[in-house]
């Protein structure tokens, strides 16, 4: 059984997305079980996004590499558009060389 926003709001629960996370404050004051929240978060967030019509992105992955003509080093963050199912990304300039020796490699 899927829990909808109407069900939660109908019982008097407070539902919001705060700082990128689903937050549910039950009217009863009881804590929501983590297993239940993990199972229902995605459909509830999808329902909120569809109802409000906002553009929302979910982080999916990252990669590093050397980009462009000059092979500049950088970091790519990949996202998923929650409504359009597109895969937008952003690339940041980043120095990928080690600044100090570690157990994984030398400077």
mmCIF file of the C-alpha atoms, coordinates in Angstrom:
data_MODEL
# 
_entry.id   MODEL 
# 
loop_
_atom_site.group_PDB 
_atom_site.id 
_atom_site.type_symbol 
_atom_site.label_atom_id 
_atom_site.label_alt_id 
_atom_site.label_comp_id 
_atom_site.label_asym_id 
_atom_site.label_entity_id 
_atom_site.label_seq_id 
_atom_site.pdbx_PDB_ins_code 
_atom_site.Cartn_x 
_atom_site.Cartn_y 
_atom_site.Cartn_z 
_atom_site.occupancy 
_atom_site.B_iso_or_equiv 
_atom_site.pdbx_formal_charge 
_atom_site.auth_seq_id 
_atom_site.auth_comp_id 
_atom_site.auth_asym_id 
_atom_site.auth_atom_id 
_atom_site.pdbx_PDB_model_num 
ATOM 1   C CA . UNK A 1 1   ? 0.000  0.000  0.000   1.00 0.00 ? 1   UNK A CA 1 
ATOM 2   C CA . UNK A 1 2   ? 1.372  3.375  -0.978  1.00 0.00 ? 2   UNK A CA 1 
ATOM 3   C CA . UNK A 1 3   ? 1.030  6.273  1.409   1.00 0.00 ? 3   UNK A CA 1 
ATOM 4   C CA . UNK A 1 4   ? -0.019 9.483  -0.310  1.00 0.00 ? 4   UNK A CA 1 
ATOM 5   C CA . UNK A 1 5   ? 0.326  13.092 0.689   1.00 0.00 ? 5   UNK A CA 1 
ATOM 6   C CA . UNK A 1 6   ? -3.458 13.292 1.047   1.00 0.00 ? 6   UNK A CA 1 
ATOM 7   C CA . UNK A 1 7   ? -3.393 10.476 3.620   1.00 0.00 ? 7   UNK A CA 1 
ATOM 8   C CA . UNK A 1 8   ? -0.618 12.100 5.652   1.00 0.00 ? 8   UNK A CA 1 
ATOM 9   C CA . UNK A 1 9   ? -2.141 15.574 5.545   1.00 0.00 ? 9   UNK A CA 1 
ATOM 10  C CA . UNK A 1 10  ? -5.627 14.152 6.206   1.00 0.00 ? 10  UNK A CA 1 
ATOM 11  C CA . UNK A 1 11  ? -4.428 12.740 9.535   1.00 0.00 ? 11  UNK A CA 1 
ATOM 12  C CA . UNK A 1 12  ? -2.926 16.095 10.458  1.00 0.00 ? 12  UNK A CA 1 
ATOM 13  C CA . UNK A 1 13  ? 0.741  15.225 9.848   1.00 0.00 ? 13  UNK A CA 1 
ATOM 14  C CA . UNK A 1 14  ? 3.125  17.956 8.717   1.00 0.00 ? 14  UNK A CA 1 
ATOM 15  C CA . UNK A 1 15  ? 5.045  17.058 5.523   1.00 0.00 ? 15  UNK A CA 1 
ATOM 16  C CA . UNK A 1 16  ? 7.876  19.105 4.006   1.00 0.00 ? 16  UNK A CA 1 
ATOM 17  C CA . UNK A 1 17  ? 11.111 18.930 2.092   1.00 0.00 ? 17  UNK A CA 1 
ATOM 18  C CA . UNK A 1 18  ? 13.702 20.795 4.147   1.00 0.00 ? 18  UNK A CA 1 
ATOM 19  C CA . UNK A 1 19  ? 17.303 21.229 3.018   1.00 0.00 ? 19  UNK A CA 1 
ATOM 20  C CA . UNK A 1 20  ? 16.768 18.524 0.403   1.00 0.00 ? 20  UNK A CA 1 
ATOM 21  C CA . UNK A 1 21  ? 15.310 15.909 2.761   1.00 0.00 ? 21  UNK A CA 1 
ATOM 22  C CA . UNK A 1 22  ? 11.781 14.679 3.352   1.00 0.00 ? 22  UNK A CA 1 
ATOM 23  C CA . UNK A 1 23  ? 10.586 15.629 6.831   1.00 0.00 ? 23  UNK A CA 1 
ATOM 24  C CA . UNK A 1 24  ? 7.377  14.249 8.326   1.00 0.00 ? 24  UNK A CA 1 
ATOM 25  C CA . UNK A 1 25  ? 6.126  15.403 11.716  1.00 0.00 ? 25  UNK A CA 1 
ATOM 26  C CA . UNK A 1 26  ? 3.261  13.080 12.731  1.00 0.00 ? 26  UNK A CA 1 
ATOM 27  C CA . UNK A 1 27  ? 0.400  14.652 14.631  1.00 0.00 ? 27  UNK A CA 1 
ATOM 28  C CA . UNK A 1 28  ? 0.695  11.813 17.134  1.00 0.00 ? 28  UNK A CA 1 
ATOM 29  C CA . UNK A 1 29  ? 4.231  12.899 18.029  1.00 0.00 ? 29  UNK A CA 1 
ATOM 30  C CA . UNK A 1 30  ? 5.550  9.347  17.582  1.00 0.00 ? 30  UNK A CA 1 
ATOM 31  C CA . UNK A 1 31  ? 8.816  8.762  15.723  1.00 0.00 ? 31  UNK A CA 1 
ATOM 32  C CA . UNK A 1 32  ? 8.518  7.367  12.201  1.00 0.00 ? 32  UNK A CA 1 
ATOM 33  C CA . UNK A 1 33  ? 10.294 4.001  11.761  1.00 0.00 ? 33  UNK A CA 1 
ATOM 34  C CA . UNK A 1 34  ? 13.411 4.326  9.575   1.00 0.00 ? 34  UNK A CA 1 
ATOM 35  C CA . UNK A 1 35  ? 12.419 1.309  7.464   1.00 0.00 ? 35  UNK A CA 1 
ATOM 36  C CA . UNK A 1 36  ? 9.021  2.840  6.666   1.00 0.00 ? 36  UNK A CA 1 
ATOM 37  C CA . UNK A 1 37  ? 10.569 6.210  5.840   1.00 0.00 ? 37  UNK A CA 1 
ATOM 38  C CA . UNK A 1 38  ? 13.204 4.655  3.564   1.00 0.00 ? 38  UNK A CA 1 
ATOM 39  C CA . UNK A 1 39  ? 10.532 2.650  1.746   1.00 0.00 ? 39  UNK A CA 1 
ATOM 40  C CA . UNK A 1 40  ? 8.126  5.568  1.220   1.00 0.00 ? 40  UNK A CA 1 
ATOM 41  C CA . UNK A 1 41  ? 10.428 8.585  0.767   1.00 0.00 ? 41  UNK A CA 1 
ATOM 42  C CA . UNK A 1 42  ? 10.822 8.394  -3.023  1.00 0.00 ? 42  UNK A CA 1 
ATOM 43  C CA . UNK A 1 43  ? 7.104  8.116  -3.891  1.00 0.00 ? 43  UNK A CA 1 
ATOM 44  C CA . UNK A 1 44  ? 6.160  10.836 -1.388  1.00 0.00 ? 44  UNK A CA 1 
ATOM 45  C CA . UNK A 1 45  ? 8.851  13.214 -2.698  1.00 0.00 ? 45  UNK A CA 1 
ATOM 46  C CA . UNK A 1 46  ? 7.780  12.477 -6.296  1.00 0.00 ? 46  UNK A CA 1 
ATOM 47  C CA . UNK A 1 47  ? 4.199  13.320 -5.354  1.00 0.00 ? 47  UNK A CA 1 
ATOM 48  C CA . UNK A 1 48  ? 5.251  16.600 -3.715  1.00 0.00 ? 48  UNK A CA 1 
ATOM 49  C CA . UNK A 1 49  ? 7.309  17.595 -6.758  1.00 0.00 ? 49  UNK A CA 1 
ATOM 50  C CA . UNK A 1 50  ? 4.454  16.827 -9.169  1.00 0.00 ? 50  UNK A CA 1 
ATOM 51  C CA . UNK A 1 51  ? 1.924  18.696 -7.017  1.00 0.00 ? 51  UNK A CA 1 
ATOM 52  C CA . UNK A 1 52  ? 4.076  21.818 -6.649  1.00 0.00 ? 52  UNK A CA 1 
ATOM 53  C CA . UNK A 1 53  ? 5.544  21.808 -10.171 1.00 0.00 ? 53  UNK A CA 1 
ATOM 54  C CA . UNK A 1 54  ? 9.046  22.681 -8.985  1.00 0.00 ? 54  UNK A CA 1 
ATOM 55  C CA . UNK A 1 55  ? 12.194 21.486 -10.716 1.00 0.00 ? 55  UNK A CA 1 
ATOM 56  C CA . UNK A 1 56  ? 14.065 19.142 -8.421  1.00 0.00 ? 56  UNK A CA 1 
ATOM 57  C CA . UNK A 1 57  ? 17.320 17.250 -8.808  1.00 0.00 ? 57  UNK A CA 1 
ATOM 58  C CA . UNK A 1 58  ? 18.674 14.211 -7.009  1.00 0.00 ? 58  UNK A CA 1 
ATOM 59  C CA . UNK A 1 59  ? 22.444 13.649 -6.746  1.00 0.00 ? 59  UNK A CA 1 
ATOM 60  C CA . UNK A 1 60  ? 23.420 10.419 -8.499  1.00 0.00 ? 60  UNK A CA 1 
ATOM 61  C CA . UNK A 1 61  ? 27.202 10.194 -8.973  1.00 0.00 ? 61  UNK A CA 1 
ATOM 62  C CA . UNK A 1 62  ? 30.518 11.969 -9.444  1.00 0.00 ? 62  UNK A CA 1 
ATOM 63  C CA . UNK A 1 63  ? 33.593 11.514 -11.606 1.00 0.00 ? 63  UNK A CA 1 
ATOM 64  C CA . UNK A 1 64  ? 36.947 13.209 -12.080 1.00 0.00 ? 64  UNK A CA 1 
ATOM 65  C CA . UNK A 1 65  ? 38.956 13.747 -15.206 1.00 0.00 ? 65  UNK A CA 1 
ATOM 66  C CA . UNK A 1 66  ? 40.837 16.061 -17.518 1.00 0.00 ? 66  UNK A CA 1 
ATOM 67  C CA . UNK A 1 67  ? 38.525 18.085 -19.731 1.00 0.00 ? 67  UNK A CA 1 
ATOM 68  C CA . UNK A 1 68  ? 38.727 20.206 -22.849 1.00 0.00 ? 68  UNK A CA 1 
ATOM 69  C CA . UNK A 1 69  ? 41.443 21.190 -25.274 1.00 0.00 ? 69  UNK A CA 1 
ATOM 70  C CA . UNK A 1 70  ? 43.943 21.956 -22.511 1.00 0.00 ? 70  UNK A CA 1 
ATOM 71  C CA . UNK A 1 71  ? 43.093 18.875 -20.445 1.00 0.00 ? 71  UNK A CA 1 
ATOM 72  C CA . UNK A 1 72  ? 42.189 20.897 -17.366 1.00 0.00 ? 72  UNK A CA 1 
ATOM 73  C CA . UNK A 1 73  ? 41.519 18.742 -14.323 1.00 0.00 ? 73  UNK A CA 1 
ATOM 74  C CA . UNK A 1 74  ? 38.051 18.810 -12.813 1.00 0.00 ? 74  UNK A CA 1 
ATOM 75  C CA . UNK A 1 75  ? 35.220 17.187 -10.926 1.00 0.00 ? 75  UNK A CA 1 
ATOM 76  C CA . UNK A 1 76  ? 31.843 16.340 -12.479 1.00 0.00 ? 76  UNK A CA 1 
ATOM 77  C CA . UNK A 1 77  ? 28.713 15.989 -10.335 1.00 0.00 ? 77  UNK A CA 1 
ATOM 78  C CA . UNK A 1 78  ? 25.838 14.114 -11.987 1.00 0.00 ? 78  UNK A CA 1 
ATOM 79  C CA . UNK A 1 79  ? 22.193 14.594 -11.050 1.00 0.00 ? 79  UNK A CA 1 
ATOM 80  C CA . UNK A 1 80  ? 18.817 13.184 -12.075 1.00 0.00 ? 80  UNK A CA 1 
ATOM 81  C CA . UNK A 1 81  ? 15.934 15.533 -12.888 1.00 0.00 ? 81  UNK A CA 1 
ATOM 82  C CA . UNK A 1 82  ? 13.032 14.146 -10.856 1.00 0.00 ? 82  UNK A CA 1 
ATOM 83  C CA . UNK A 1 83  ? 10.309 14.999 -13.396 1.00 0.00 ? 83  UNK A CA 1 
ATOM 84  C CA . UNK A 1 84  ? 11.917 14.948 -16.828 1.00 0.00 ? 84  UNK A CA 1 
ATOM 85  C CA . UNK A 1 85  ? 14.267 12.036 -16.114 1.00 0.00 ? 85  UNK A CA 1 
ATOM 86  C CA . UNK A 1 86  ? 17.118 14.024 -17.683 1.00 0.00 ? 86  UNK A CA 1 
ATOM 87  C CA . UNK A 1 87  ? 20.683 13.742 -16.431 1.00 0.00 ? 87  UNK A CA 1 
ATOM 88  C CA . UNK A 1 88  ? 22.077 17.252 -15.881 1.00 0.00 ? 88  UNK A CA 1 
ATOM 89  C CA . UNK A 1 89  ? 25.625 17.690 -14.631 1.00 0.00 ? 89  UNK A CA 1 
ATOM 90  C CA . UNK A 1 90  ? 28.008 20.379 -13.462 1.00 0.00 ? 90  UNK A CA 1 
ATOM 91  C CA . UNK A 1 91  ? 31.795 20.501 -13.854 1.00 0.00 ? 91  UNK A CA 1 
ATOM 92  C CA . UNK A 1 92  ? 34.087 22.263 -11.380 1.00 0.00 ? 92  UNK A CA 1 
ATOM 93  C CA . UNK A 1 93  ? 37.748 23.055 -11.862 1.00 0.00 ? 93  UNK A CA 1 
ATOM 94  C CA . UNK A 1 94  ? 39.688 21.002 -9.330  1.00 0.00 ? 94  UNK A CA 1 
ATOM 95  C CA . UNK A 1 95  ? 43.330 20.147 -8.823  1.00 0.00 ? 95  UNK A CA 1 
ATOM 96  C CA . UNK A 1 96  ? 43.553 16.356 -8.932  1.00 0.00 ? 96  UNK A CA 1 
ATOM 97  C CA . UNK A 1 97  ? 47.220 16.048 -8.001  1.00 0.00 ? 97  UNK A CA 1 
ATOM 98  C CA . UNK A 1 98  ? 48.091 14.895 -4.495  1.00 0.00 ? 98  UNK A CA 1 
ATOM 99  C CA . UNK A 1 99  ? 49.136 17.641 -2.092  1.00 0.00 ? 99  UNK A CA 1 
ATOM 100 C CA . UNK A 1 100 ? 50.879 15.214 0.289   1.00 0.00 ? 100 UNK A CA 1 
ATOM 101 C CA . UNK A 1 101 ? 51.949 11.595 0.530   1.00 0.00 ? 101 UNK A CA 1 
ATOM 102 C CA . UNK A 1 102 ? 49.297 9.085  1.600   1.00 0.00 ? 102 UNK A CA 1 
ATOM 103 C CA . UNK A 1 103 ? 49.167 5.337  1.940   1.00 0.00 ? 103 UNK A CA 1 
ATOM 104 C CA . UNK A 1 104 ? 47.580 5.304  -1.539  1.00 0.00 ? 104 UNK A CA 1 
ATOM 105 C CA . UNK A 1 105 ? 50.337 7.218  -3.337  1.00 0.00 ? 105 UNK A CA 1 
ATOM 106 C CA . UNK A 1 106 ? 53.124 9.765  -3.267  1.00 0.00 ? 106 UNK A CA 1 
ATOM 107 C CA . UNK A 1 107 ? 52.771 13.528 -3.650  1.00 0.00 ? 107 UNK A CA 1 
# 
